[in-house]
């Protein structure tokens, strides 16, 4: 598994490019093959964080058969590319945050089904309890997405939200990316400590 330093070294020269398009059909109506599957596969294959361009290209390539109608419609394709490009930095943030948590000695795991079905980015076992961690960026879209996911799922167990304010001192800036920092890890540990003390 990549360390947080290795991830930072890999992404520091990557450039991010976004397309100012939000196609309603792409955002809310059409179900697509999971974006995270492509990202995780690329990291696993090469032990390397893919660039944003490589991620988008590989997603279209790997899912060409299922995306025939979308790829044939320039507007839909552009809308999907815009969504993929917006989603990509959060995948990088999640992998990096997972590395930070492991480096602090926490028992961290990831369950792709829980991520897809319930928006759980990390599972941490701490003092005999299991915590489901939801990471999101403190933007209007990020908060709205979190509210929508919360309504969609019947949560069991202990769920904690770790919000990141882009540009805040607590966010770590690496090249074009904003990442979680040790401050976020400290905050999460305090939350888990408080929860575990309540159950004692």
N, C-alpha and C positions, 0 to 999 in steps of 0.2 A: 504493500500500500504506500501511496505517496505521502511524504511528510508535508507539513504546511510550508516549509521553506522551499522544498522542491516545486510545489505548486506555484508559489510566488515567483520563483526563478523562471518557470516555464511560461507564465502568462504576462510577465512584466513588459514584453515588447509586442504583445498582441494588440491589435486595434479593434475597437468595436464600432460597428456601423449599424444604424437603425433606419427603418423605413417608416415615415410618418403616415401609416395607413392602418385603419382598423375596420376590416370588413365584417359586418354583423354576422354573416353566414359562417365565416371562419371562426369568429370568436365564440358563438353560442349555438349554432345549428348543426354543423357537420361534426361527426365524431372521427377523429384521426388516430392512426397508430400512435402509441405513446412516444412523446418526444424524449423522455428520460431514458427509454430503452436504448436508443441510438447513442446518446451521450455516454451512458454507463458502459456500453459495449466498446466504444472507442477508447475510453480510459483503460478498460481491462485489457484490450488487445495490445496496446502500445505502452502502457504505464506512463501515459502522457495525456495532459489536458488538450483536447483538440482546439484549434482556433475556431472562432465563430463561423468563418466562411467554410471551413472543412466540415463542421458539424451540420450546417444547413445543406451542403452538397451531399453529404453521406445520408442524411435523412431522406432527401428526395430519391436518391439512388436505391437505398435499401427498401423503400416503400413504394416504388414506382408502380407495381402491379395494383396496389390498393388505392393509389392516388391518380389513376388514369384520367378520371373526369376533371379532377382539380388541376392537374398539369396541363390539360387541354384548354383550360380557361385562364387566360392571362391575368384577369383580375383576381380570381380565386388563388392562383399561384402566388401572386404578389402579396395578397393578404396573409397567406400561410407563411411565406418567407418572413414577413414583418413580425408575425407572432413568434416564429422560431427564434428570430434574432432578439426579440424582447425577453424571451424565456431563458436563453442561453446563460446570461450572467448569474441567474439564480442557481443554476446547476453548478457553476464554478464555485459560487459562495458556499453551497451546501457541502461539496466535497472538501473544501478548505476548512470549513467549520468542523466537520467530522474529524479531520486530521488534528485540529487544535484540541478537540475534546479528548481524543486518544492520547495525545501528548501530555495531557494533564492527568493521565492514569484512570480516566473514566471508562467504564464498560459500555462501549457504544456499539450498536449494530444498526443495520438498515434493512428494511423489508419493503421491497418494491411494491407489493400488493397494498400494504398500508399507506405507502406514499401516494399511489395512484387513487386508492379508494377513499382515503381519509386525510390526505395532505400531511402525513407524518413524515418529517424529514430525517429524524434520528430517534432511535429508541435507546434509552439509557437505564441501566440497572444500577440503583444507588441505594445503599443501606436497606436492602431487602425489598425495595419498591421498584416498579417499572414506570418510567416516565416517557410519554410520547411528546416529542418536541416539534413544534411548528415554527418554521422560520419564514419571515416575510419582511419586505421593505416598507418603511413608513412613508408610503405615497398614497394618494387617493385611490389609485388602482389596486395597490397592494392591500390596503385595508378592506376595500370592497371585495376583492377576491377571497380574503380570509373569512369575511362575513358569509359569503355565498357558500364556501366550503363547510363552514360551521353549521349552516342550516341543512346542508345536504346529508350530513352524516350523524349517526347515532354514536356518540363517543362513549367509550368505556375506559376505565382506568384513569390515570392522572395525566392530564394534557397541559402543557405549558407553552405559551407563545413567546418567542424571542423576536422582538421587532428591531429592525435596524434603521436608523435615521441616516440616510445618505448624506455625506458631507459633514456629519457630526464628528466631534473629536474622537468619539469611541470607535468610529468606523476606520478601518485600515485601508489606506489608498495604495494600490499597486498598479502602476500604469493607468489604464483606462478603467480599472476595476475598483469597486468598494467592497471590502471583505469584512467579515466578523473579526473581532480582535480578542485579546486576552480579557479585556473588560467585559465582553459579552459572556465569556466562559465563567468569569467570577460571578456575574449576575445570575447566571443559570444555576451555578452551584449553591448560591444563597437561597434561590427559590426552592431547590430540591431539599436543602437542609431544613428550611421552614416547614415544607410539606411532611418530611420524615418525622420531625419533632411533634407535629400535630397527631401523627398516627401512633406515637409511642404510648 
